[in-house]
């Protein structure tokens, strides 16, 4: 897949390397949040939610906070 049409862009190979490096760094930083989320197993795109077994709503810790 070549969505960026690199051969048409007036960008050098070293610039593309920097773009890829920054994209990788940003992706890894943003995807790191998944380490904090309790995920039992990969369900794929058809899984909308995974039950945690909680039967009661979580109470908000303070005013103005939605839990």
N, C-alpha and C positions, 0 to 999 in steps of 0.2 A: 504494500500500500504506500503510495507516494502522494499524500495530501498536500505537501508543501511545495511540490514542483521545483525541487532544488535546482534542476538544470536550467530553469527559466529565471531564477532569482539572481540578482547581481550581488551574491554573497560568496565570500571566499571559503575554501575548505576549513581553514582555521576558525573562521567565524561560525560555521556550522558546528564545528566541534564544541565551541563555547556555548552555543545555543543548546546543543544536546546535553552538555554537562549541567547547565542551569536547569533545564527541564527535568533531568534526572534528580537533581538535588531537591527541587521544589516538590516533585512527586513523592519522593521518599519522606520528606518532612510532613507532607499532608496525609500520606497514607499511614504514618506512624500512629495516628489516632485509633486505628483499628486494633492496635495492641492493647488499648485500654478497654475496648468494648468486649463484653462477654459473648463470644460466638461459639456455639457448640460444635458446629461443623459447616463446611461450605454447602450452601443450598442452591447456588446458581441464581440466574436472573428470575426464576419462577418463584423464589421464596420471598414473600413480602415481609415476613416477621418470624421470629423464633420465640416460642414461649419460654419464659424463665421459671415458670412454676409459681409465680407470685399470684395470690388470690385477692389481695387488697391493693388499692391505689397507694402510691408513694406520696406521703405528705410533703408539701413544700417546706424547706428549711426556714423560710422567712417571708415577710410581705414582699410582693412584687416578683417572687421567684416561682416559676412554673416547673413542677416536677413531673 
